[in-house]
Amino acid sequence: MYGRDNLLKCISKRSTKGVIREMFEPDEIKLQWGCYKEDELWDYKENVPPIGKGHEPEWAKLACDVLAFHNNKGGILIFGIRNRDFSFVGATHSIDTKLFNDKMRRYVGDRFWVSFSREFIQLDQRYLGIAIIPPRSHTPLFAMADGPMSDGRPIIKKGDYCIRVGDETRVLRGTD
């Protein structure tokens, strides 16, 4: 079973190897007991959104997660794990740390850097993606820009405060 204190240290040190050691079975892409759920410290995503046009809503939702983790204790976004059964399916869109941060900058600014790593790369190029979001130092961060609309309302608006409560990201705006 993973060690919560050890995982917090891995987040603060941005240690991808440590995250893998704490959350996955040795030399396997299989979660350890205790990690078959989402948590205030991590969230699973099946894939990384593509970089091209038309995918801004997906990136805006990821920015909410990034801000929420940052405003809490830091956290980890793990790409390539299916939520339904927590099995490895592999992320397919190729991305690196710079591209990931470039997509986040519009919403989170440039006050912190998210580490992104591609691990367990398969022959067909599917991989386990690990984004480590550092905890805030002092001042909470608010969204820097409005995002696209989804279901008739903006996904994120300039000035929104995103927080992580249990296994979900909450976006607080206005009087919230």
CORWOKA-V153522 format. One record per pair of residues at least 24 apart in sequence whose ideal C-beta (glycine too) atoms are under 10 Angstrom apart, sorted by sequence separation. I is the first residue (numbers start at 1). GAP is how many residues later the second one is. If there is no record, write none. Layout:
BEGIN
I;GAP, I;GAP
END
This chain:
BEGIN
94;24, 112;24, 147;24, 43;25, 108;25, 111;25, 112;25, 43;26, 111;26, 42;27, 91;27, 94;27, 104;27, 7;28, 40;28, 41;28, 111;28, 143;28, 2;29, 40;29, 48;29, 100;29, 104;29, 112;29, 2;30, 4;30, 11;30, 49;30, 90;30, 101;30, 111;30, 142;30, 143;30, 1;31, 2;31, 3;31, 10;31, 11;31, 41;31, 48;31, 90;31, 94;31, 100;31, 133;31, 142;31, 1;32, 2;32, 7;32, 40;32, 41;32, 43;32, 44;32, 45;32, 47;32, 48;32, 88;32, 90;32, 92;32, 93;32, 95;32, 109;32, 1;33, 2;33, 8;33, 40;33, 41;33, 42;33, 43;33, 44;33, 45;33, 46;33, 47;33, 92;33, 94;33, 96;33, 108;33, 109;33, 111;33, 1;34, 7;34, 41;34, 42;34, 43;34, 44;34, 45;34, 46;34, 66;34, 88;34, 90;34, 91;34, 92;34, 93;34, 95;34, 97;34, 107;34, 108;34, 109;34, 110;34, 4;35, 7;35, 40;35, 41;35, 42;35, 43;35, 44;35, 45;35, 46;35, 47;35, 66;35, 90;35, 91;35, 92;35, 94;35, 97;35, 107;35, 108;35, 109;35, 4;36, 39;36, 42;36, 43;36, 44;36, 45;36, 46;36, 90;36, 91;36, 93;36, 95;36, 107;36, 108;36, 109;36, 2;37, 4;37, 39;37, 44;37, 45;37, 46;37, 66;37, 67;37, 77;37, 79;37, 89;37, 90;37, 91;37, 92;37, 106;37, 107;37, 108;37, 43;38, 44;38, 45;38, 46;38, 55;38, 62;38, 66;38, 70;38, 74;38, 80;38, 88;38, 90;38, 91;38, 106;38, 107;38, 2;39, 42;39, 44;39, 76;39, 77;39, 79;39, 80;39, 88;39, 89;39, 90;39, 105;39, 106;39, 107;39, 2;40, 38;40, 43;40, 44;40, 63;40, 67;40, 80;40, 88;40, 104;40, 105;40, 106;40, 107;40, 52;41, 59;41, 62;41, 63;41, 66;41, 67;41, 70;41, 78;41, 106;41, 44;42, 47;42, 50;42, 51;42, 62;42, 63;42, 66;42, 67;42, 70;42, 80;42, 35;43, 38;43, 46;43, 47;43, 48;43, 50;43, 51;43, 59;43, 60;43, 63;43, 64;43, 46;44, 47;44, 48;44, 49;44, 50;44, 51;44, 59;44, 60;44, 63;44, 64;44, 70;44, 38;45, 46;45, 47;45, 48;45, 50;45, 58;45, 59;45, 62;45, 63;45, 69;45, 35;46, 37;46, 45;46, 46;46, 47;46, 48;46, 49;46, 60;46, 66;46, 80;46, 31;47, 48;47, 56;47, 59;47, 60;47, 80;47, 81;47, 38;48, 51;48, 55;48, 59;48, 66;48, 79;48, 80;48, 81;48, 107;48, 108;48, 36;49, 37;49, 51;49, 79;49, 80;49, 107;49, 31;50, 36;50, 56;50, 78;50, 79;50, 80;50, 106;50, 29;51, 35;51, 36;51, 48;51, 51;51, 78;51, 79;51, 107;51, 29;52, 48;52, 51;52, 62;52, 77;52, 78;52, 79;52, 23;53, 77;53, 78;53, 107;53, 22;54, 24;54, 49;54, 76;54, 77;54, 78;54, 108;54, 23;55, 31;55, 48;55, 76;55, 77;55, 107;55, 30;56, 31;56, 75;56, 76;56, 77;56, 19;57, 24;57, 30;57, 31;57, 75;57, 76;57, 11;58, 20;58, 23;58, 29;58, 30;58, 74;58, 75;58, 19;59, 29;59, 74;59, 75;59, 14;60, 16;60, 28;60, 29;60, 73;60, 74;60, 75;60, 12;61, 29;61, 72;61, 73;61, 74;61, 11;62, 12;62, 69;62, 71;62, 73;62, 74;62, 11;63, 69;63, 70;63, 72;63, 73;63, 10;64, 11;64, 24;64, 69;64, 70;64, 71;64, 72;64, 8;65, 11;65, 66;65, 68;65, 69;65, 70;65, 71;65, 7;66, 8;66, 10;66, 65;66, 67;66, 69;66, 70;66, 7;67, 8;67, 66;67, 69;67, 70;67, 7;68, 48;68, 65;68, 71;68, 72;68, 7;69, 62;69, 67;69, 71;69, 48;70, 70;70, 71;70, 70;71, 71;71, 67;73, 67;74, 66;75, 67;75, 67;76, 67;77, 47;79, 48;79, 64;79, 63;80, 48;81, 63;81, 47;82, 63;82, 48;83, 60;83, 64;83, 45;84, 63;84, 60;85, 45;86, 60;86, 61;86, 60;87, 61;87, 42;88, 43;88, 59;88, 60;88, 59;89, 60;89, 61;89, 67;89, 75;89, 29;90, 42;90, 57;90, 58;90, 60;90, 71;90, 72;90, 74;90, 29;91, 42;91, 56;91, 57;91, 64;91, 71;91, 72;91, 73;91, 28;92, 41;92, 56;92, 57;92, 58;92, 63;92, 64;92, 70;92, 71;92, 72;92, 27;93, 29;93, 55;93, 57;93, 63;93, 67;93, 68;93, 69;93, 70;93, 71;93, 72;93, 54;94, 57;94, 60;94, 61;94, 67;94, 68;94, 69;94, 70;94, 75;94, 24;95, 60;95, 61;95, 67;95, 68;95, 69;95, 19;96, 24;96, 59;96, 60;96, 64;96, 66;96, 67;96, 68;96, 20;97, 29;97, 58;97, 63;97, 65;97, 67;97, 68;97, 72;97, 19;98, 29;98, 57;98, 64;98, 14;99, 16;99, 20;99, 29;99, 56;99, 57;99, 63;99, 64;99, 65;99, 14;100, 15;100, 16;100, 17;100, 19;100, 20;100, 64;100, 68;100, 69;100, 14;101, 16;101, 68;101, 13;102, 16;102, 17;102, 67;102, 68;102, 14;103, 16;103, 65;103, 66;103, 68;103, 11;104, 24;104, 65;104, 67;104, 68;104, 64;105, 64;106, 23;107, 62;107, 64;107, 20;108, 61;108, 20;110, 61;110, 19;111, 16;112, 17;113, 19;113, 16;114, 18;114, 16;115, 16;116, 15;117, 14;118, 13;119, 14;119, 12;120, 14;120, 11;121, 13;121, 43;121, 10;122, 11;122, 12;122, 42;122, 11;123, 12;123, 40;123, 41;123, 44;123, 11;124, 40;124, 43;124, 39;125, 40;125, 42;125, 43;125, 38;126, 40;126, 41;126, 43;126, 8;127, 39;127, 40;127, 38;128, 39;128, 40;128, 37;129, 38;129, 37;130, 38;130
END
